[in-house]
Amino acid sequence: MDRAVIEQAYAFFHQKLKVYEHSTSEREMDHIEDTIAAYADAMSPALFRELSGGRSAFLHEHAVFQAELKGAVEEMEAMLGAED
């Protein structure tokens, strides 16, 4: 997989995760969820499959959003670390 694709997604997800984790605004958190879901819909299909384990609703469900986003960031960190 192209390292640049992973780096781009990682940077975006990591930044949004940090804001999401510290936000006290439901409106802001909802906006981040919507933004990440839209990004996931448009991102590299291969990277999405890798991160989601084939689960089409990945990063689209409020109840598990934060855990899935955090897991995606951690998985991309591992992918990038393995390529160094």
N, C-alpha and C positions, 0 to 999 in steps of 0.2 A: 504494500500500500504506500502511496506517495506520502512522504514525511510532511510535506507542506500542507496537505489536506488535514492531517492529524493535528499539526501545530495550529492551524487556523481554527479548527473546531475547539481544540483545547483552550486556546486563548479566550475565545468567546464564552465557552461554558464556564471556565474558571472565574472569569470576571463576574458573570451573572450569578454564579453560586455564592461568591463572597458577599455580593449585595443582598441576595435573597436570604442568606443565613443571618444577616444582621438587621434586616428590615423589620420595622414594626407597622408598616403600612400594608394593609390588605390589598389596596389598589396597586401599589408598587409590585407586590408579590404576584398578583394576578397578571400584571403586565409582563413580568419576567417569564411566567409560565407560558403565556401566549407567544412571546418572542422566541423562547426556546423551542416550543412545539413547531412554530413556523420554520425555524432553522432546521430542525430535525427532518421536516418534510422535504426540504430542499437540499440537504447535505448529501455528500457522497453515499450512494446506496450501499457500497461495500463497507464503509465505516459504520453506517447505521446498523447494518446486519451484525457486525462484529460487536458493537456496544449493546445492542438490544437482545442478542441471542435469538433473533428472529421474531421477537414480540412486536407486533405492529403498533400497539398502543404505548410503546415505550416513550417516555417524556410527554405524554398526553393526558395523564390522569392525576388529578390534584392529590389524591390520597397518598400516592407513592412518588410524587414528583421530586421532592427534595432528595430522597434516598437514591432514586435513579440518576439524578443529575450528579450527585456526589460520587456514585459508583462509576459513572461515565468519565468524570474528571480523573478519578484514580486509575481507571483502566487506560486512559490515554497517557497519563504520566508513566505508567509501566511500559506502554508501547514505545514512547519516546525514549525512555531510559534504556530499553533493550536495543535500540538502534544506535546508541552513541558508541 
